[in-house]
Amino acid sequence: MPTYLYETLPPTPELPVRRFELKQSMRDAALTHDPETGHPVRRVPQASFYLGGVRSLAVAPLEGGGCCGPGGGACHH
């Protein structure tokens, strides 16, 4: 069963974004709300791969930040 990464979409900028993992069947619908806070959530795109027997996990940056966010360099999707 895969593990999915979610992050909250707080209703106001003052509230922190919370990231959490959840094991779900691929047949299950994605969550729409955080079970702890009730805030809306989105599933965070991620990829895992193996290099020399070591698992690496690539996670998308938080919205509005990271290499593709404001002032984020040459990353264009």
PyMOL commands that place a pseudoatom at each C-alpha (Angstrom):
pseudoatom trace, name=CA, resn=MET, resi=1, chain=A, elem=C, hetatm=0, pos=[0.000, 0.000, 0.000]
pseudoatom trace, name=CA, resn=PRO, resi=2, chain=A, elem=C, hetatm=0, pos=[1.554, 3.356, -1.014]
pseudoatom trace, name=CA, resn=THR, resi=3, chain=A, elem=C, hetatm=0, pos=[2.189, 6.217, 1.387]
pseudoatom trace, name=CA, resn=TYR, resi=4, chain=A, elem=C, hetatm=0, pos=[0.965, 9.616, 0.229]
pseudoatom trace, name=CA, resn=LEU, resi=5, chain=A, elem=C, hetatm=0, pos=[2.197, 12.990, 1.421]
pseudoatom trace, name=CA, resn=TYR, resi=6, chain=A, elem=C, hetatm=0, pos=[-0.395, 15.692, 2.103]
pseudoatom trace, name=CA, resn=GLU, resi=7, chain=A, elem=C, hetatm=0, pos=[-0.141, 19.334, 3.126]
pseudoatom trace, name=CA, resn=THR, resi=8, chain=A, elem=C, hetatm=0, pos=[-2.790, 21.581, 4.585]
pseudoatom trace, name=CA, resn=LEU, resi=9, chain=A, elem=C, hetatm=0, pos=[-4.088, 24.691, 2.856]
pseudoatom trace, name=CA, resn=PRO, resi=10, chain=A, elem=C, hetatm=0, pos=[-4.725, 26.920, 5.890]
pseudoatom trace, name=CA, resn=PRO, resi=11, chain=A, elem=C, hetatm=0, pos=[-7.580, 29.417, 5.563]
pseudoatom trace, name=CA, resn=THR, resi=12, chain=A, elem=C, hetatm=0, pos=[-5.347, 32.306, 6.703]
pseudoatom trace, name=CA, resn=PRO, resi=13, chain=A, elem=C, hetatm=0, pos=[-1.634, 33.035, 6.114]
pseudoatom trace, name=CA, resn=GLU, resi=14, chain=A, elem=C, hetatm=0, pos=[-1.000, 33.192, 9.871]
pseudoatom trace, name=CA, resn=LEU, resi=15, chain=A, elem=C, hetatm=0, pos=[-1.691, 29.473, 10.296]
pseudoatom trace, name=CA, resn=PRO, resi=16, chain=A, elem=C, hetatm=0, pos=[1.198, 27.102, 9.528]
pseudoatom trace, name=CA, resn=VAL, resi=17, chain=A, elem=C, hetatm=0, pos=[1.159, 24.539, 6.737]
pseudoatom trace, name=CA, resn=ARG, resi=18, chain=A, elem=C, hetatm=0, pos=[1.163, 21.005, 8.137]
pseudoatom trace, name=CA, resn=ARG, resi=19, chain=A, elem=C, hetatm=0, pos=[2.587, 18.090, 6.170]
pseudoatom trace, name=CA, resn=PHE, resi=20, chain=A, elem=C, hetatm=0, pos=[1.675, 14.504, 7.003]
pseudoatom trace, name=CA, resn=GLU, resi=21, chain=A, elem=C, hetatm=0, pos=[1.863, 11.050, 5.440]
pseudoatom trace, name=CA, resn=LEU, resi=22, chain=A, elem=C, hetatm=0, pos=[-0.994, 8.590, 5.044]
pseudoatom trace, name=CA, resn=LYS, resi=23, chain=A, elem=C, hetatm=0, pos=[-0.986, 4.997, 3.796]
pseudoatom trace, name=CA, resn=GLN, resi=24, chain=A, elem=C, hetatm=0, pos=[-3.842, 4.546, 1.353]
pseudoatom trace, name=CA, resn=SER, resi=25, chain=A, elem=C, hetatm=0, pos=[-4.858, 2.093, -1.320]
pseudoatom trace, name=CA, resn=MET, resi=26, chain=A, elem=C, hetatm=0, pos=[-4.396, 3.393, -4.853]
pseudoatom trace, name=CA, resn=ARG, resi=27, chain=A, elem=C, hetatm=0, pos=[-8.158, 2.918, -5.199]
pseudoatom trace, name=CA, resn=ASP, resi=28, chain=A, elem=C, hetatm=0, pos=[-8.934, 5.303, -2.311]
pseudoatom trace, name=CA, resn=ALA, resi=29, chain=A, elem=C, hetatm=0, pos=[-9.913, 8.862, -3.138]
pseudoatom trace, name=CA, resn=ALA, resi=30, chain=A, elem=C, hetatm=0, pos=[-7.430, 11.543, -2.110]
pseudoatom trace, name=CA, resn=LEU, resi=31, chain=A, elem=C, hetatm=0, pos=[-8.173, 13.280, 1.181]
pseudoatom trace, name=CA, resn=THR, resi=32, chain=A, elem=C, hetatm=0, pos=[-9.891, 16.650, 0.965]
pseudoatom trace, name=CA, resn=HIS, resi=33, chain=A, elem=C, hetatm=0, pos=[-9.462, 17.689, 4.638]
pseudoatom trace, name=CA, resn=ASP, resi=34, chain=A, elem=C, hetatm=0, pos=[-6.872, 17.133, 7.365]
pseudoatom trace, name=CA, resn=PRO, resi=35, chain=A, elem=C, hetatm=0, pos=[-8.232, 14.634, 9.903]
pseudoatom trace, name=CA, resn=GLU, resi=36, chain=A, elem=C, hetatm=0, pos=[-6.576, 16.611, 12.755]
pseudoatom trace, name=CA, resn=THR, resi=37, chain=A, elem=C, hetatm=0, pos=[-7.305, 20.238, 11.874]
pseudoatom trace, name=CA, resn=GLY, resi=38, chain=A, elem=C, hetatm=0, pos=[-10.172, 20.007, 9.386]
pseudoatom trace, name=CA, resn=HIS, resi=39, chain=A, elem=C, hetatm=0, pos=[-8.305, 22.349, 7.001]
pseudoatom trace, name=CA, resn=PRO, resi=40, chain=A, elem=C, hetatm=0, pos=[-8.432, 21.587, 3.277]
pseudoatom trace, name=CA, resn=VAL, resi=41, chain=A, elem=C, hetatm=0, pos=[-5.465, 19.547, 2.014]
pseudoatom trace, name=CA, resn=ARG, resi=42, chain=A, elem=C, hetatm=0, pos=[-3.703, 18.742, -1.218]
pseudoatom trace, name=CA, resn=ARG, resi=43, chain=A, elem=C, hetatm=0, pos=[-1.693, 15.653, -2.097]
pseudoatom trace, name=CA, resn=VAL, resi=44, chain=A, elem=C, hetatm=0, pos=[1.956, 16.629, -2.619]
pseudoatom trace, name=CA, resn=PRO, resi=45, chain=A, elem=C, hetatm=0, pos=[3.582, 15.188, -5.750]
pseudoatom trace, name=CA, resn=GLN, resi=46, chain=A, elem=C, hetatm=0, pos=[6.608, 13.079, -4.883]
pseudoatom trace, name=CA, resn=ALA, resi=47, chain=A, elem=C, hetatm=0, pos=[8.864, 10.529, -6.500]
pseudoatom trace, name=CA, resn=SER, resi=48, chain=A, elem=C, hetatm=0, pos=[11.151, 7.961, -4.993]
pseudoatom trace, name=CA, resn=PHE, resi=49, chain=A, elem=C, hetatm=0, pos=[14.047, 6.242, -6.688]
pseudoatom trace, name=CA, resn=TYR, resi=50, chain=A, elem=C, hetatm=0, pos=[16.987, 4.058, -5.770]
pseudoatom trace, name=CA, resn=LEU, resi=51, chain=A, elem=C, hetatm=0, pos=[20.631, 5.047, -6.288]
pseudoatom trace, name=CA, resn=GLY, resi=52, chain=A, elem=C, hetatm=0, pos=[23.217, 2.461, -5.341]
pseudoatom trace, name=CA, resn=GLY, resi=53, chain=A, elem=C, hetatm=0, pos=[20.791, 0.674, -3.033]
pseudoatom trace, name=CA, resn=VAL, resi=54, chain=A, elem=C, hetatm=0, pos=[19.819, 3.869, -1.184]
pseudoatom trace, name=CA, resn=ARG, resi=55, chain=A, elem=C, hetatm=0, pos=[16.259, 5.167, -1.445]
pseudoatom trace, name=CA, resn=SER, resi=56, chain=A, elem=C, hetatm=0, pos=[15.895, 8.853, -2.195]
pseudoatom trace, name=CA, resn=LEU, resi=57, chain=A, elem=C, hetatm=0, pos=[12.664, 10.822, -2.013]
pseudoatom trace, name=CA, resn=ALA, resi=58, chain=A, elem=C, hetatm=0, pos=[12.019, 13.960, -4.041]
pseudoatom trace, name=CA, resn=VAL, resi=59, chain=A, elem=C, hetatm=0, pos=[9.226, 16.189, -2.726]
pseudoatom trace, name=CA, resn=ALA, resi=60, chain=A, elem=C, hetatm=0, pos=[7.688, 19.220, -4.394]
pseudoatom trace, name=CA, resn=PRO, resi=61, chain=A, elem=C, hetatm=0, pos=[8.502, 22.502, -2.614]
pseudoatom trace, name=CA, resn=LEU, resi=62, chain=A, elem=C, hetatm=0, pos=[5.832, 24.333, -0.666]
pseudoatom trace, name=CA, resn=GLU, resi=63, chain=A, elem=C, hetatm=0, pos=[3.612, 26.445, -2.859]
pseudoatom trace, name=CA, resn=GLY, resi=64, chain=A, elem=C, hetatm=0, pos=[5.123, 29.892, -3.518]
pseudoatom trace, name=CA, resn=GLY, resi=65, chain=A, elem=C, hetatm=0, pos=[8.624, 28.825, -2.528]
pseudoatom trace, name=CA, resn=GLY, resi=66, chain=A, elem=C, hetatm=0, pos=[11.481, 26.579, -3.524]
pseudoatom trace, name=CA, resn=CYS, resi=67, chain=A, elem=C, hetatm=0, pos=[13.258, 26.560, -6.851]
pseudoatom trace, name=CA, resn=CYS, resi=68, chain=A, elem=C, hetatm=0, pos=[10.084, 27.240, -8.809]
pseudoatom trace, name=CA, resn=GLY, resi=69, chain=A, elem=C, hetatm=0, pos=[8.596, 29.837, -6.476]
pseudoatom trace, name=CA, resn=PRO, resi=70, chain=A, elem=C, hetatm=0, pos=[9.057, 33.608, -6.502]
pseudoatom trace, name=CA, resn=GLY, resi=71, chain=A, elem=C, hetatm=0, pos=[12.648, 34.548, -7.281]
pseudoatom trace, name=CA, resn=GLY, resi=72, chain=A, elem=C, hetatm=0, pos=[13.437, 30.877, -7.699]
pseudoatom trace, name=CA, resn=GLY, resi=73, chain=A, elem=C, hetatm=0, pos=[16.001, 30.808, -10.471]
pseudoatom trace, name=CA, resn=ALA, resi=74, chain=A, elem=C, hetatm=0, pos=[15.818, 28.937, -13.764]
pseudoatom trace, name=CA, resn=CYS, resi=75, chain=A, elem=C, hetatm=0, pos=[13.213, 26.297, -12.964]
pseudoatom trace, name=CA, resn=HIS, resi=76, chain=A, elem=C, hetatm=0, pos=[10.316, 26.610, -15.457]
pseudoatom trace, name=CA, resn=HIS, resi=77, chain=A, elem=C, hetatm=0, pos=[7.487, 24.052, -15.627]
for i in range(1, 77): cmd.bond("trace and resi %d" % i, "trace and resi %d" % (i + 1))
show_as sticks, trace
zoom trace
